[in-house]
């Protein structure tokens, strides 16, 4: 049976996470998010540069 948000008796009686662990989780989350975004941006930029280089090479062949 799922637990309701307004249930006065929670099903799990666990200790709260220590503040340092919460802070560490936030830092890891932000670092991983920035790494994924940076990787995506870097790969996109590399793909654009490659396509420009390819178009330049094709144009050079057509001109010659």
C-alpha positions in Angstrom: 0.0 0.0 0.0 1.6 3.4 -1.0 2.3 5.9 1.7 0.4 9.1 1.7 2.1 12.5 2.1 -0.2 13.4 5.0 0.2 10.1 6.8 1.0 10.8 10.5 2.9 7.4 10.7 5.5 6.9 8.0 6.2 3.3 7.0 10.0 3.8 7.4 11.4 5.1 10.6 14.9 6.1 9.3 17.3 8.8 10.4 17.6 11.9 8.4 20.7 12.2 6.1 23.5 14.2 7.6 23.9 17.8 6.2 27.3 17.1 4.8 25.9 14.2 2.8 23.1 16.3 1.4 25.6 19.0 0.4 27.9 16.4 -1.2 24.9 15.0 -3.2 24.1 18.5 -4.5 27.7 19.1 -5.5 27.9 15.7 -7.3 24.6 16.5 -9.0 25.7 19.9 -10.3 29.2 18.7 -11.4 27.6 15.8 -13.4 25.0 18.1 -14.9 27.7 20.6 -16.0 29.9 17.8 -17.3 27.0 16.3 -19.4 26.1 19.8 -20.8 29.7 20.6 -21.5 30.3 17.3 -23.3 27.1 17.8 -25.4 28.2 21.4 -26.3 31.7 20.2 -27.1 30.5 17.4 -29.3 28.0 19.7 -31.1 30.7 22.3 -31.7 33.1 19.5 -33.0 30.3 18.3 -35.4 29.7 21.8 -36.7 33.4 22.3 -37.3 33.6 19.0 -39.1 30.7 19.8 -41.4 32.2 23.2 -42.2 35.5 21.5 -43.0 33.8 18.9 -45.2 31.8 21.6 -47.1 35.1 23.6 -47.6 36.8 20.5 -48.9 33.9 19.8 -51.3 33.9 23.4 -52.5 37.7 23.3 -53.1 37.2 20.1 -55.2 34.4 21.7 -57.2 36.4 24.9 -57.9 39.6 23.1 -59.1 
